[in-house]
Amino acid sequence: MLVKTSDLRMLDVVNIGDGRRLGNVYDLDLDVETGEILAIILPGESGLFGFGRRPDIEIPWDRIVRIGIDVILVDLPAQKLEPAYGHRSRPGR
């Protein structure tokens, strides 16, 4: 199957472990010597009004389960996503 980088950018990335939509690919980590894709990069969540953006999420290529017509399925442990996607509860809740 031939996949172009422009095609990857249009696909939703979903974690099969919890069904969470993680976003869309906006960059790739490449090995310039071999041309191998090492990871896909997704933008971190934005804070309130776009301030305080969280760090980008790097998903190693070997964690990609399937690239489909509409979606890229990945298998990531939930704790790996917590810093970028975890929601902190307020004290007393």
C-alpha positions in Angstrom: 0.0 0.0 0.0 1.4 3.4 -1.0 0.7 6.2 1.4 1.7 9.8 0.8 2.6 12.1 3.7 -0.2 14.5 2.6 -2.6 11.6 3.0 -1.4 10.9 6.5 -2.1 14.5 7.6 -5.8 14.2 6.7 -6.4 11.1 8.9 -7.6 11.0 12.5 -5.3 9.2 14.9 -7.2 7.0 17.4 -5.7 5.0 20.3 -7.2 1.5 20.3 -6.6 1.1 24.0 -9.2 3.7 25.1 -10.8 4.8 21.8 -9.5 8.3 22.3 -9.1 10.5 19.2 -5.6 12.0 19.5 -5.6 14.4 16.6 -4.1 14.6 13.2 -0.5 14.0 12.0 1.3 17.2 11.4 4.9 16.0 11.2 7.1 12.9 10.7 10.3 11.9 12.4 12.6 10.5 9.6 15.9 8.8 9.6 17.6 10.9 6.9 20.1 8.2 6.1 17.7 5.4 5.4 14.5 7.3 4.7 12.7 5.3 7.3 9.8 6.9 9.2 10.6 6.6 12.9 7.5 8.3 14.4 4.4 10.4 13.6 4.1 13.7 15.5 0.8 15.1 16.7 0.4 18.6 18.1 -0.2 18.9 21.8 -3.4 20.3 23.1 -3.8 24.1 23.3 -4.5 25.7 26.6 -7.2 28.3 27.2 -7.5 30.6 24.2 -4.5 28.9 22.6 -2.0 29.8 25.4 0.1 27.2 27.2 0.1 24.6 24.5 1.2 21.2 25.8 4.1 19.3 24.3 3.7 17.5 21.0 3.0 13.7 21.1 5.5 11.5 19.3 4.1 8.1 18.4 6.7 5.6 17.4 6.1 3.9 14.0 6.1 0.5 15.6 3.0 1.5 17.7 0.9 2.0 14.6 -1.5 -0.9 14.3 -3.2 0.0 11.0 -3.5 2.8 8.5 -6.9 2.9 7.0 -8.9 5.0 4.6 -10.2 7.3 7.4 -8.1 6.7 10.4 -4.7 5.7 11.8 -5.0 3.2 14.7 -2.3 3.2 17.3 -1.7 1.2 20.4 -0.4 3.4 23.2 -0.6 2.9 27.0 -2.9 5.4 28.7 -0.2 6.7 31.0 1.9 7.8 28.0 -1.0 10.1 27.0 -1.6 11.6 30.5 0.9 14.5 30.4 -0.6 15.8 27.1 -4.2 14.7 27.4 -4.9 14.1 31.1 -7.4 16.2 32.8 -6.6 17.4 36.3 -9.5 17.5 38.7 -9.8 20.3 41.1 -9.2 19.7 44.8 -12.3 18.5 46.5 -13.7 16.8 43.4 
